Amino acid sequence: MERTGHFRYGAPHSVTVGGDGRRVAFLRSTGPEDPASSLWVLNVSTATESLVAAGPLRAYATDRDATVAAFTREGRLFRADLARGTVTEVPTGEPAEDPRPDPLGTRIAYVSRAAGSPSLRVVGPDGDRLLAGESGNAWREHGGTIGWGVADEAARRFGRDRGWWWSPDGTQILAARTAASTSLHLLDLDFGWVDVHWDRETYPYVVSVRWADGGGPLITVLRRMQQHGLVLAVDPRTGETQVHAELADARWVEPVAGTPRHLPDGRVLVGGELAHDGFDARCLFADGSLLTPPTLYVRRVVGTVPRPGNPAPDLIVEGTDGDPAVQSVFRVRTSLGGGGAEARKVTGTPGWHRAETGGDVLVVDDVVWRGEARVAALGNLAAPLPYAPQPMLERVTDRRLPAAVLYPTGFVGGTKIPVLVSLGDGPGRQQVVTDPAAWQERQWWADNGFAVVSIDGRGTPGVAPSFEKVVHRRLVDVSLTDQADALKALLGKHPDLDLGAVAVRGKGLGGWLAAMAVLRRPDVFHRAVARSPIVDWFDEPAPLAERYLGDRRDSADVYAHHNLAEADPTDAVLLVGATVPGLPSVTTANLVEELAFLRAS
């Protein structure tokens, strides 16, 4: 699996659809064992692919209509003309990273670290110029640096990996300045600038920024405890902000990916939660009006496509409508007509579907559509999946926990089989999904003599907000209770499961939970492999630790209860891929070592 990049090498990825719908840009390597991706473009009108730039490319960015792309190799900046298929090197004064053309394709801005601290530069008809940067000496005295145009660690924990954004007309850049805290600034290309104003002390986390829909910038900011947030509209002339929406939850706020954004009619789309009148859903609202049915769990807003016979477009949304193991693509009506909220499923078969859009073109998985017409499928050179897993999906206990059992290939019932509980990356990451690629490694484990069980207990997305957030301040207790209860419930439908021989395996947050399982519930879990587990939550980044366990300044008892090193190691049979003082552990190096350990009686 490592040789094929877990079957990702050779598959198209990082898809970008031009705003005019003429071109689809994407990355793809030359085959199933080649990790070096090249830049390709699909001409929608002719349904033909062409190679633009041979790899290795790790990332690229385009202008609004995908006529120009920018990328770097070893600090050198390149500009690709996607219409002509030509590539030219752009001379720069300093090594470049994170380059992005302006929406019109005239200039390219990029981040440079040549001076030791990240700075933001622009190269174009006027040459290569420093737009924002400083030495950062004052902050460096306290162990850090001042950076322009980069995302801080807290932002990355919230899924924001960018630190600067072009204005729709290409005349300004909104940039983050990171030091002891994060601030935002509007930079004119003629070197004028204004600060963006909000209560940064009360709302220190900038979790999302968008400036691409014709209006001014929209930002989402959160309090440190993540229980309250604001969606702010920014005046690009003055930097003043206006509260457009408030987000609040007694546990934590969970913004919807792809929001906020402006709709073409000027309304602001915001993701939120509906938790009254018996509803428990993640929904979309436009200026306070509900756009999505309460039965739809919205995961991400992709973009918009024209709606036939209506000037108001449809939203393209990834979400779930009942079965959390399935992710579908939907068209959501944005016009407020009769009949209430409307979402029409685009994907016809169960699976884990993804989409991208631009203009009137929609890419679902690898298939390109223009309106109702199928244009082409992006070429896929990835290795065929070696297994054809058939996990048996269930909903168990009175909490209807998503669960799955995967048997060895050709397994014949009637004999007891040891159980391996797969925790993956732990709570917050789904295991039970209808994606064959997600089950390949688990089928390998099954074929080595286990019934592999996966349980998405409370704390996992896809079911409902309350299901996801009930773990607040009691993550270990709720998670272990769900895993234990689900195992017992599965025995009624799968009598061959040997609950006298239960192993558990996970990584990261899942590794922590695997270790806690044998330490806290040895009556249920008998062996564990914990790869790179969380040990002490006090050492974890605040956005992660405080989301689950609350304020570390006044919750010492909660943090101690979740501390792996403080658990009683008596009789624990545990293999840990990290050094944890006080635990009977060794360092695991590979799957073979893990397999031998888990097979041992």
C-alpha positions as CSV (number, residue, x, y, z in Angstrom):
1,M,0.0,0.0,0.0
2,E,2.9,2.4,0.7
3,R,4.3,1.7,-2.7
4,T,1.0,2.9,-4.3
5,G,0.4,5.8,-1.9
6,H,-2.6,3.8,-0.6
7,F,-3.8,3.6,-4.2
8,R,-3.7,7.3,-4.7
9,Y,-0.7,7.5,-7.0
10,G,-1.9,7.9,-10.6
11,A,-5.4,9.1,-9.6
12,P,-6.5,12.7,-10.5
13,H,-6.6,15.1,-7.6
14,S,-6.5,18.8,-6.6
15,V,-9.2,19.5,-9.3
16,T,-9.9,23.1,-10.2
17,V,-12.8,24.1,-12.5
18,G,-12.4,27.5,-14.2
19,G,-15.1,30.1,-13.5
20,D,-16.1,30.2,-17.1
21,G,-16.4,26.4,-17.3
22,R,-13.9,26.0,-20.2
23,R,-11.1,24.2,-18.5
24,V,-10.6,21.7,-15.7
25,A,-7.1,21.6,-14.2
26,F,-5.9,18.8,-12.0
27,L,-2.8,16.9,-10.8
28,R,-2.0,13.3,-11.7
29,S,1.2,11.2,-11.7
30,T,2.2,8.9,-14.5
31,G,1.2,5.6,-12.9
32,P,0.3,3.7,-9.8
33,E,3.8,3.7,-8.3
34,D,4.8,7.2,-9.3
35,P,4.4,9.8,-6.4
36,A,5.4,12.8,-8.6
37,S,2.3,14.6,-9.8
38,S,2.1,16.6,-13.0
39,L,-0.2,19.4,-14.0
40,W,-2.9,18.5,-16.6
41,V,-5.8,20.3,-18.1
42,L,-9.1,19.1,-19.6
43,N,-10.6,21.2,-22.4
44,V,-14.3,20.9,-21.7
45,S,-15.4,21.8,-25.3
46,T,-13.3,19.0,-26.9
47,A,-13.2,16.6,-23.9
48,T,-9.5,16.2,-24.4
49,E,-6.7,16.1,-21.8
50,S,-3.3,17.6,-22.2
51,L,-0.1,17.7,-20.1
52,V,0.9,21.2,-19.1
53,A,3.8,20.7,-16.7
54,A,5.6,17.5,-15.9
55,G,6.1,16.7,-12.2
56,P,7.0,16.8,-9.5
57,L,4.4,19.3,-8.5
58,R,3.0,19.3,-4.9
59,A,0.4,22.1,-5.5
60,Y,-0.7,24.8,-7.9
61,A,-3.2,27.7,-8.0
62,T,-5.1,29.3,-10.9
63,D,-6.7,32.6,-11.7
64,R,-10.5,32.8,-11.7
65,D,-11.1,31.2,-15.1
66,A,-8.2,28.7,-14.9
67,T,-6.4,30.4,-17.8
68,V,-3.2,30.8,-15.8
69,A,-1.6,28.5,-13.1
70,A,1.3,29.2,-10.8
71,F,3.5,26.7,-9.0
72,T,7.0,26.3,-7.6
73,R,9.9,23.9,-7.8
74,E,12.6,24.2,-5.2
75,G,11.7,27.9,-4.7
76,R,11.6,28.8,-8.4
77,L,8.3,30.3,-9.6
78,F,6.6,29.1,-12.8
79,R,3.6,30.4,-14.7
80,A,1.6,28.0,-16.9
81,D,-0.7,29.2,-19.7
82,L,-3.4,26.6,-19.4
83,A,-5.1,27.6,-22.7
84,R,-1.9,27.2,-24.7
85,G,-0.2,24.6,-22.6
86,T,3.1,26.6,-22.2
87,V,5.2,27.1,-19.1
88,T,7.6,29.9,-18.4
89,E,9.8,30.6,-15.4
90,V,9.0,33.9,-13.6
91,P,12.2,35.6,-12.2
92,T,11.9,36.4,-8.5
93,G,14.1,38.2,-6.0
94,E,13.7,35.5,-3.4
95,P,12.7,31.8,-3.2
96,A,8.9,31.4,-3.6
97,E,6.2,29.3,-2.0
98,D,2.4,29.3,-2.0
99,P,2.1,31.3,-5.3
100,R,-1.4,32.4,-6.5
101,P,-2.2,34.4,-9.6
102,D,-4.6,37.3,-9.2
103,P,-8.2,36.6,-10.5
104,L,-7.4,38.2,-13.8
105,G,-4.1,36.3,-14.3
106,T,-1.9,39.5,-14.5
107,R,0.2,39.2,-11.3
108,I,1.3,36.4,-9.0
109,A,1.7,36.9,-5.3
110,Y,3.8,34.5,-3.2
111,V,5.3,33.9,0.2
112,S,9.0,34.1,0.8
113,R,11.0,33.0,3.9
114,A,14.4,34.3,2.7
115,A,14.7,36.8,5.5
116,G,13.8,34.2,8.2
117,S,10.3,35.5,8.7
118,P,7.5,34.9,6.1
119,S,6.9,37.9,3.9
120,L,4.4,38.5,1.1
121,R,5.6,39.6,-2.3
122,V,4.0,40.3,-5.7
123,V,5.6,39.8,-9.1
124,G,4.1,41.3,-12.3
125,P,4.5,44.1,-14.9
126,D,6.1,46.3,-12.2
127,G,8.7,43.6,-11.3
128,D,9.1,41.7,-8.0
129,R,8.1,43.8,-5.0
130,L,7.8,43.3,-1.2
131,L,4.2,43.9,-0.2
132,A,4.3,43.1,3.5
133,G,7.0,41.7,5.8
134,E,9.2,42.6,8.8
135,S,12.2,41.2,10.6
136,G,10.2,40.1,13.6
137,N,13.1,40.7,16.0
138,A,10.9,41.9,18.9
139,W,8.7,38.8,18.8
140,R,11.7,36.5,18.1
141,E,13.0,37.5,21.6
142,H,10.0,35.6,23.0
143,G,10.7,32.4,20.9
144,G,8.7,33.1,17.8
145,T,8.7,35.1,14.5
146,I,6.4,37.6,12.9
147,G,4.9,36.1,9.7
148,W,2.9,37.5,6.8
149,G,0.7,35.5,4.5
150,V,0.9,32.2,6.4
151,A,-1.6,30.2,8.6
152,D,-0.7,29.8,12.2
153,E,-1.0,26.4,14.0
154,A,-4.4,27.2,15.5
155,A,-5.8,28.1,12.0
156,R,-4.6,24.8,10.6
157,R,-6.4,22.9,13.4
158,F,-9.6,24.5,12.1
159,G,-8.9,23.6,8.5
160,R,-7.6,27.1,7.4
161,D,-4.3,26.5,5.7
162,R,-4.0,29.8,3.8
163,G,-2.8,33.1,5.0
164,W,-3.7,35.5,2.2
165,W,-6.4,36.1,-0.4
166,W,-6.8,38.2,-3.6
167,S,-9.7,40.6,-4.0
168,P,-12.0,39.7,-6.8
169,D,-10.7,42.5,-9.0
170,G,-7.0,41.8,-8.2
171,T,-6.3,45.3,-6.7
172,Q,-6.0,44.3,-3.1
173,I,-4.8,41.4,-0.9
174,L,-6.2,40.5,2.5
175,A,-3.3,39.1,4.5
176,A,-2.9,37.5,7.9
177,R,-0.1,38.7,10.2
178,T,0.8,36.1,12.8
179,A,2.9,36.7,15.9
180,A,1.6,36.3,19.5
181,S,-1.9,36.6,17.9
182,T,-3.4,36.8,14.4
183,S,-4.5,40.0,12.8
184,L,-5.8,40.7,9.3
185,H,-4.8,43.6,7.0
186,L,-6.1,44.9,3.6
187,L,-3.1,45.7,1.4
188,D,-3.3,47.8,-1.8
189,L,-0.9,47.1,-4.5
190,D,0.3,50.7,-4.4
191,F,1.4,50.0,-0.8
192,G,-1.6,51.6,1.0
193,W,-3.2,49.5,3.7
194,V,-5.8,49.4,6.4
195,D,-6.2,47.1,9.4
196,V,-9.3,44.8,9.8
197,H,-11.0,45.7,13.0
198,W,-12.7,43.3,15.4
199,D,-12.3,42.3,19.1
200,R,-9.3,40.2,18.6
201,E,-8.8,39.7,22.4
202,T,-12.3,38.1,22.7
203,Y,-12.3,36.3,19.4
204,P,-8.6,35.2,18.8
205,Y,-9.3,32.4,16.3
206,V,-9.7,33.3,12.6
207,V,-11.1,30.0,11.4
208,S,-12.2,31.0,7.9
209,V,-11.7,33.7,5.3
210,R,-13.4,34.1,1.9
211,W,-13.1,36.9,-0.7
212,A,-14.2,35.5,-4.0
213,D,-17.8,36.1,-4.7
214,G,-18.1,39.8,-5.7
215,G,-18.8,41.2,-2.3
216,G,-16.3,42.2,0.5
217,P,-14.4,39.7,2.6
218,L,-16.3,37.4,5.0
219,I,-14.5,36.0,8.0
220,T,-15.4,33.7,10.9
221,V,-13.9,34.3,14.3
222,L,-14.2,32.2,17.4
223,R,-13.7,32.7,21.1
224,R,-10.9,30.6,22.6
225,M,-13.4,28.1,24.1
226,Q,-15.0,27.8,20.7
227,Q,-18.5,28.1,22.2
228,H,-19.3,31.4,20.4
229,G,-18.3,32.9,17.1
230,L,-19.1,35.7,14.7
231,V,-19.5,35.9,10.9
232,L,-18.1,39.3,10.0
233,A,-18.5,41.2,6.8
234,V,-15.4,43.4,6.1
235,D,-15.5,46.8,4.4
236,P,-12.5,46.5,2.0
237,R,-12.0,50.3,2.0
238,T,-11.9,51.0,5.8
239,G,-11.4,47.5,7.4
240,E,-14.4,48.0,9.6
241,T,-16.5,44.9,10.3
242,Q,-20.2,44.3,10.7
243,V,-21.6,41.3,12.5
244,H,-23.6,39.3,10.0
245,A,-24.4,36.2,12.1
246,E,-23.6,34.7,15.5
247,L,-22.7,31.1,16.1
248,A,-23.2,29.6,19.5
249,D,-23.2,26.2,21.2
250,A,-22.7,25.2,24.9
251,R,-20.1,22.6,23.8
252,W,-18.3,24.0,20.7
253,V,-19.2,25.7,17.4
254,E,-18.6,23.7,14.3
255,P,-18.6,25.9,11.1
256,V,-19.6,24.2,7.9
257,A,-16.8,23.9,5.3
258,G,-17.2,26.3,2.4
259,T,-19.1,28.9,4.4
260,P,-19.6,31.8,4.8
261,R,-19.9,33.0,1.2
262,H,-21.9,35.5,-0.8
263,L,-24.7,34.3,-3.1
264,P,-25.0,36.1,-6.4
265,D,-28.0,38.1,-5.1
266,G,-25.9,39.5,-2.3
267,R,-27.2,37.3,0.5
268,V,-24.7,35.7,2.8
269,L,-24.7,31.9,3.1
270,V,-23.9,30.7,6.7
271,G,-23.7,27.1,8.0
272,G,-25.3,26.5,11.3
273,E,-27.3,24.0,13.4
274,L,-31.0,23.5,13.8
275,A,-31.7,22.3,17.4
276,H,-35.4,23.0,18.2
277,D,-38.8,21.6,17.4
278,G,-37.3,18.1,17.4
279,F,-34.7,18.9,14.8
280,D,-31.0,18.1,15.2
281,A,-29.2,19.0,12.0
282,R,-26.4,20.8,10.3
283,C,-28.0,23.2,7.8
284,L,-27.4,26.2,5.6
285,F,-29.0,29.6,6.0
286,A,-29.1,32.6,3.6
287,D,-29.6,35.8,5.6
288,G,-31.3,33.8,8.3
289,S,-33.6,31.8,5.9
290,L,-33.3,28.0,6.0
291,L,-32.1,26.6,2.6
292,T,-31.6,23.0,3.4
293,P,-34.0,20.3,4.7
294,P,-33.5,19.4,8.3
295,T,-32.9,15.8,7.2
296,L,-29.8,16.8,5.3
297,Y,-26.5,16.8,7.3
298,V,-24.4,19.3,5.4
299,R,-20.6,18.5,5.3
300,R,-19.3,21.0,2.7
301,V,-20.5,23.7,0.3
302,V,-18.7,23.2,-3.0
303,G,-20.0,26.1,-5.1
304,T,-22.9,27.1,-7.4
305,V,-24.2,26.0,-10.8
306,P,-26.9,27.6,-12.9
307,R,-30.5,26.5,-12.3
308,P,-32.4,26.0,-15.6
309,G,-35.2,28.6,-16.0
310,N,-34.2,30.5,-12.8
311,P,-31.8,33.4,-12.4
312,A,-30.9,32.2,-8.9
313,P,-28.3,29.3,-9.1
314,D,-28.3,26.1,-7.2
315,L,-25.7,25.3,-4.5
316,I,-23.6,22.2,-4.9
317,V,-23.3,20.5,-1.4
318,E,-21.7,17.4,-0.1
319,G,-23.8,15.9,2.7
320,T,-25.6,12.9,4.2
321,D,-29.4,12.3,4.2
322,G,-29.9,9.5,6.7
323,D,-27.1,7.0,6.4
324,P,-23.9,8.5,7.9
325,A,-21.8,5.9,6.0
326,V,-22.8,7.6,2.7
327,Q,-21.7,11.0,1.4
328,S,-23.7,12.2,-1.6
329,V,-23.7,15.4,-3.7
330,F,-26.8,17.5,-3.8
331,R,-28.2,20.5,-5.7
332,V,-29.8,22.9,-3.2
333,R,-32.2,25.6,-4.4
334,T,-31.2,29.1,-3.3
335,S,-34.4,30.9,-4.5
336,L,-37.0,31.3,-1.7
337,G,-39.9,30.0,-3.7
338,G,-42.9,27.9,-2.4
339,G,-42.5,24.4,-1.1
340,G,-39.8,25.1,1.5
341,A,-36.2,24.0,1.5
342,E,-35.2,21.8,-1.4
343,A,-32.2,19.5,-2.0
344,R,-32.0,17.1,-4.9
345,K,-29.4,14.3,-4.9
346,V,-27.1,14.3,-7.9
347,T,-25.3,11.1,-7.2
348,G,-27.4,8.0,-7.8
349,T,-25.4,5.2,-6.1
350,P,-24.3,4.8,-2.4
351,G,-20.7,5.8,-2.0
352,W,-18.4,8.5,-0.6
353,H,-18.8,11.1,-3.4
354,R,-16.9,14.4,-3.8
355,A,-17.4,17.3,-6.1
356,E,-15.9,20.5,-7.6
357,T,-17.6,23.1,-9.7
358,G,-17.0,26.2,-11.8
359,G,-19.4,28.1,-14.2
360,D,-21.9,25.5,-15.6
361,V,-19.4,22.6,-15.1
362,L,-19.7,20.1,-12.3
363,V,-17.1,17.4,-11.5
364,V,-18.4,14.5,-9.4
365,D,-15.6,12.1,-8.4
366,D,-13.7,11.9,-11.7
367,V,-16.6,12.6,-14.1
368,V,-17.1,16.0,-15.7
369,W,-20.6,17.2,-16.4
370,R,-21.9,20.3,-18.2
371,G,-25.5,20.7,-17.3
372,E,-27.1,17.3,-17.8
373,A,-24.5,16.2,-20.4
374,R,-21.6,14.0,-19.5
375,V,-18.4,15.5,-20.9
376,A,-15.7,13.0,-19.9
377,A,-14.0,11.1,-17.1
378,L,-10.6,12.3,-15.9
379,G,-8.1,9.6,-16.7
380,N,-7.3,7.4,-13.7
381,L,-4.0,5.5,-13.7
382,A,-4.1,4.3,-10.1
383,A,-3.5,0.7,-9.2
384,P,-6.7,-1.4,-9.0
385,L,-7.8,-2.1,-5.5
386,P,-6.5,-5.5,-4.6
387,Y,-9.4,-6.4,-2.3
388,A,-13.2,-6.4,-2.8
389,P,-14.2,-5.8,0.9
390,Q,-17.8,-6.5,1.9
391,P,-18.2,-5.0,5.3
392,M,-21.5,-5.7,7.0
393,L,-22.9,-2.4,8.1
394,E,-25.1,-2.1,11.1
395,R,-26.7,0.4,13.5
396,V,-26.5,-0.9,17.0
397,T,-27.6,-0.1,20.6
398,D,-30.4,2.3,21.5
399,R,-28.0,5.1,20.3
400,R,-28.0,3.6,16.8
401,L,-24.2,3.7,16.6
402,P,-22.8,3.1,13.0
403,A,-20.8,-0.1,13.1
404,A,-19.4,-2.6,10.6
405,V,-17.9,-6.1,10.7
406,L,-15.4,-7.3,8.1
407,Y,-14.6,-11.0,7.9
408,P,-11.6,-12.8,6.2
409,T,-12.1,-13.5,2.5
410,G,-14.0,-16.8,2.2
411,F,-14.9,-16.9,5.9
412,V,-17.4,-19.7,6.7
413,G,-19.4,-19.2,9.9
414,G,-19.6,-21.6,12.7
415,T,-16.3,-21.1,14.4
416,K,-15.2,-18.3,16.8
417,I,-12.9,-15.7,15.4
418,P,-10.8,-13.2,17.4
419,V,-11.9,-9.5,17.1
420,L,-9.8,-6.5,16.1
421,V,-11.4,-3.2,16.8
422,S,-10.1,-0.6,14.3
423,L,-10.2,3.0,15.8
424,G,-8.3,4.7,12.9
425,D,-7.5,8.3,13.8
426,G,-10.1,8.2,16.6
427,P,-13.2,10.2,17.5
428,G,-13.9,13.0,15.0
429,R,-13.0,10.7,12.0
430,Q,-15.4,8.3,10.5
431,Q,-14.5,4.7,10.1
432,V,-17.8,3.3,8.8
433,V,-18.0,4.6,5.2
434,T,-19.1,3.2,1.9
435,D,-15.7,3.7,0.3
436,P,-13.9,0.6,-0.9
437,A,-10.5,2.3,-0.6
438,A,-11.1,2.9,3.1
439,W,-11.4,-0.8,3.7
440,Q,-8.3,-2.1,1.9
441,E,-5.9,-2.2,4.9
442,R,-8.7,-3.5,7.2
443,Q,-9.3,-6.4,4.7
444,W,-5.6,-7.2,5.0
445,W,-6.0,-7.4,8.8
446,A,-9.1,-9.5,8.4
447,D,-7.3,-12.0,6.1
448,N,-4.7,-12.4,8.7
449,G,-7.2,-14.0,11.0
450,F,-9.5,-11.3,12.5
451,A,-13.0,-10.1,12.4
452,V,-12.3,-6.4,12.0
453,V,-14.9,-4.3,13.8
454,S,-15.3,-0.6,13.2
455,I,-17.6,1.5,15.4
456,D,-18.4,5.2,15.0
457,G,-19.3,6.1,18.5
458,R,-20.5,9.4,19.7
459,G,-18.1,12.2,18.9
460,T,-18.0,11.2,15.3
461,P,-19.5,13.4,12.6
462,G,-22.2,12.4,10.1
463,V,-25.2,11.6,12.4
464,A,-26.2,14.8,14.1
465,P,-24.7,17.7,16.0
466,S,-25.8,16.4,19.4
467,F,-24.3,13.0,18.6
468,E,-21.0,14.7,17.7
469,K,-20.7,17.0,20.7
470,V,-22.0,14.9,23.7
471,V,-18.4,13.9,24.3
472,H,-17.5,17.4,25.6
473,R,-15.4,17.1,28.8
474,R,-16.1,13.3,29.0
475,L,-14.5,12.0,25.8
476,V,-12.9,8.9,27.2
477,D,-15.9,7.7,29.2
478,V,-18.4,8.2,26.4
479,S,-16.1,6.8,23.7
480,L,-15.2,3.6,25.6
481,T,-18.8,3.0,26.7
482,D,-19.9,3.2,23.0
483,Q,-17.2,0.8,21.8
484,A,-18.0,-1.7,24.6
485,D,-21.8,-1.5,24.2
486,A,-21.6,-1.8,20.4
487,L,-19.4,-4.9,20.6
488,K,-21.9,-6.6,22.9
489,A,-24.8,-5.6,20.6
490,L,-22.9,-6.9,17.5
491,L,-22.6,-10.4,19.1
492,G,-26.3,-10.9,18.7
493,K,-26.1,-10.5,14.9
494,H,-22.6,-12.0,14.6
495,P,-22.3,-14.9,17.0
496,D,-18.9,-16.0,15.6
497,L,-17.2,-12.9,17.2
498,D,-15.0,-14.1,20.0
499,L,-15.4,-11.4,22.7
500,G,-12.9,-13.3,24.8
501,A,-10.1,-12.2,22.4
502,V,-10.6,-8.6,21.6
503,A,-7.7,-6.5,20.3
504,V,-7.9,-2.8,19.5
505,R,-5.7,-0.6,17.3
506,G,-5.5,3.1,16.5
507,K,-3.3,6.1,15.6
508,G,-3.1,9.6,17.1
509,L,-6.3,10.3,18.9
510,G,-7.4,6.7,18.1
511,G,-4.1,5.5,19.5
512,W,-4.8,7.3,22.8
513,L,-8.3,5.7,22.9
514,A,-6.8,2.2,22.1
515,A,-4.4,2.5,25.0
516,M,-7.1,3.8,27.3
517,A,-9.3,0.9,26.2
518,V,-7.0,-1.8,27.7
519,L,-6.1,0.4,30.7
520,R,-9.7,1.4,31.6
521,R,-11.7,-1.5,30.3
522,P,-9.6,-4.7,30.4
523,D,-12.8,-6.6,30.9
524,V,-13.7,-5.9,27.2
525,F,-10.4,-5.1,25.5
526,H,-7.4,-7.4,26.0
527,R,-4.6,-6.2,23.7
528,A,-3.9,-2.8,22.1
529,V,-1.6,-1.2,19.6
530,A,-1.4,2.6,20.0
531,R,0.5,4.4,17.2
532,S,1.7,8.0,18.1
533,P,-0.9,8.3,20.8
534,I,-1.8,11.5,22.6
535,V,-0.3,11.1,26.1
536,D,-1.0,14.3,28.0
537,W,-3.7,16.6,26.7
538,F,-2.0,19.6,28.4
539,D,0.7,19.2,25.7
540,E,-1.8,19.2,22.8
541,P,-2.6,22.4,20.8
542,A,-5.3,24.4,22.6
543,P,-7.8,24.3,19.7
544,L,-7.9,20.5,19.9
545,A,-7.6,20.0,23.7
546,E,-10.1,22.7,24.7
547,R,-12.7,21.6,22.1
548,Y,-13.0,18.2,23.8
549,L,-12.0,18.9,27.4
550,G,-12.7,22.5,28.0
551,D,-10.6,25.3,29.5
552,R,-7.2,23.8,30.6
553,R,-6.8,26.6,33.1
554,D,-9.7,25.5,35.3
555,S,-10.3,21.8,34.3
556,A,-7.2,20.1,35.8
557,D,-9.4,17.1,37.0
558,V,-10.8,16.6,33.5
559,Y,-7.4,16.7,31.9
560,A,-5.9,14.3,34.5
561,H,-8.8,11.9,33.9
562,H,-7.9,11.8,30.2
563,N,-4.1,11.6,30.8
564,L,-2.7,8.4,29.4
565,A,0.4,8.4,31.7
566,E,-1.8,8.6,34.8
567,A,-3.8,5.5,33.9
568,D,-3.2,2.4,36.0
569,P,-1.0,0.1,33.8
570,T,-1.7,-3.1,35.9
571,D,-2.0,-6.1,33.7
572,A,-2.3,-4.0,30.5
573,V,-1.1,-5.7,27.3
574,L,-0.1,-2.8,25.2
575,L,2.2,-2.0,22.3
576,V,2.8,1.8,22.0
577,G,4.5,3.6,19.1
578,A,5.8,6.2,21.4
579,T,7.7,6.6,24.8
580,V,5.2,6.8,27.6
581,P,6.8,6.7,31.1
582,G,5.2,4.2,33.4
583,L,3.5,2.1,30.8
584,P,4.5,-1.5,29.9
585,S,5.2,-0.5,26.3
586,V,7.7,-1.0,23.5
587,T,8.2,0.9,20.2
588,T,6.4,-0.6,17.3
589,A,8.1,-0.3,13.9
590,N,5.9,-1.9,11.3
591,L,2.7,-3.9,10.6
592,V,4.5,-7.3,10.9
593,E,5.5,-6.5,14.5
594,E,2.0,-5.3,15.2
595,L,0.5,-8.5,13.7
596,A,2.7,-10.8,15.8
597,F,1.8,-8.9,18.9
598,L,-2.0,-9.0,18.2
599,R,-1.9,-12.6,17.3
600,A,-0.3,-13.6,20.6
601,S,-2.6,-15.3,23.0
